[in-house]
Amino acid sequence: MDWPAVTTYRGLVSAQQHREEIIQDLYKVEQDPEKGPVNSGMVRELLIAFKRSTNQKPQRIIFYRDGISEGQFSQVLLCEMDAIHKACQSLEESYLPPVTFIVVQKRHHTRLFPSNAAQTDRSGNILPGTVVDTVICHRSEYDFYLCSHAGIQGTSRPVHYHVLHDENKFTANSLQSLTNNLCYTYARCTRSVSVVPPAYYAHLAAFRARYYIEGDGAGTSDCGSGTGRAVRKEATPVQPLPPISSNVKKVMFYC
């Protein structure tokens, strides 16, 4: 929201069914008895907020998406790209900025080790900024492994970035450099982090939102050990999240 500084983000949260991976509220049309169809949704709200903050609409959109597996790529891409395009066109029919859709995966078993002992940091891990985009990556699709952080303890785990759609025509070097550079803009510390901050902030905001619904028991299990997650029943109806105050949305309350 502070382009071109790229340090301040706007956080929005919404509730949906358990195990529903596709974001339902990116764009939606609600029927108002007086006004008729009303356009709404998180993407539309973010675009309007960006216009008010910078006096210009985004010329391109880079969407870092976390929390989906490879088997869900095609379904999520189809539904969420369509929602983003519709949200843009709801502001202006001719407004259709190019979108780059990138999936962020950290739950994998790939580890990278240097072949030369001189190319390690003090912890014995690979140097921050190491990128691998050949040999162990997909033959035809565009993905890469990036270790953007310096290892402190244990073996560093690189993050797997999978580019599902790229209308901005990024070169491999430019997109990898952009992702690595963003990891130095994380607001909580002065070091580079392992996950690109937009996805990191989204995780923090989602974790915070659970407490708005479940209260203090959000991080405890039924056995009372305090180490597991709360057990949810799939048939439980979705509880609406309390609305976030407009002045709170402007600050990074989830950090």
Secondary structure, DSSP 8 states (H G I E B T S, - for coil): --TTS------------TT--S-TTSSEEEEETTTEEEEE-HHHHHHHHHHHHHSS--S-EEEEEES--GGGHHHHHHHHHHHHHHHHHHH-TT----EEEEEEE--S------SSGGGB-TTSSB-TTEEE-SSSS-SSSEEEEEE-S---SS----EEEEEEEESS---HHHHHHHHHHHTT--TT-SS--SS-HHHHHHHHHHHHHHHHHHGGGGG--TTS-SSS-----TTS---------HHHHTS-TT-
